[in-house]
């Protein structure tokens, strides 16, 4: 199966293909230690967030995951709003 990046727009959130440039916004949204409590990899600094994003993108290149940045869906009209997290499948 050949899985390619895709945008998934919902009523409340939109998943967009993760890019290197997203790490700063993700660091702004996600360096609270409580967010990483149950995750095996701890991300505590902007540099660790950059490494986390790089690792996700390497996994995508290898074909083992499809990483996304999670954004608020602005105005309920499919527009991309504030970045609030990430996910990968």
N, C-alpha and C positions, 0 to 999 in steps of 0.2 A: 504494500500500500504506500502510495506517495502522498504524504501529508504536507501541505503548504500553509504558510501563515495566512490568516484570514481575520477580518474584523467581525466580532459578534456583538451586535447592538441590541440591548434590551431596554426595558422601560426605565430602570434605575441605574444600571451600570452598562458600560461598553468595554469589551475586551479588545484591545488593539495589539498587533504584533509587537513584542518587546524589542527595543532597540537600545544600543549603548547609551545614547543620549538621554534615556529615561532615568539613569541612575540618580541624578541629582534630585529630581522630583520625587523619586521613590525614597531616597534618604530623608527628604523633608517629611514625607508621610509616614515612614515606617521604621524609625530608629528607637521607638519606645520598647524597652526590654520585655514588657509584658506581652507584646505581639509575638515574640520569638520563644516564649516559655516552653512550648510543646513541639518546637521545630528542632531537628537535630543540628542544624547549622545556625549559629548565633550571628546576627548582623547588628553591630553596635556603632559603627562609624561610617562616614561616607565612603571611605576606602573599602571597607568590607562590603558595602552595598555594590560598589563598582565591581568587585570580584564576584559577588553573587550573580549579578547580571551577566558578566562575562561567562561564568560557568553555565548559566542557563542557555546562552547563545551557542556555546560550544556543543552542548547536548543537542540543540536543535540542528546544528550542522551535521552531527553524527546520526541524526534521524531517530533519536530516542525520546525526544520531548518536543512540545510545542508551547513556548513561553508567551505569556501575555502580560501587558500592563493593564491594570484595572482602573478605569476612569468613571467619574460620575457622568451619567447621561444628562447633559444640560438641557433644560427646558422641556424634557420629554420628547424632543424632536429628532433624536439621533445624533445631535451635535456632541462633540467630545468636550467634557468639562475637566474639572480638577482630577489629578492623578491621586488615587487612594490606595493602591496596592498592586500586587501581582499574583499571578497563578501560572501553573503549567500543567499540561496534560500529556 
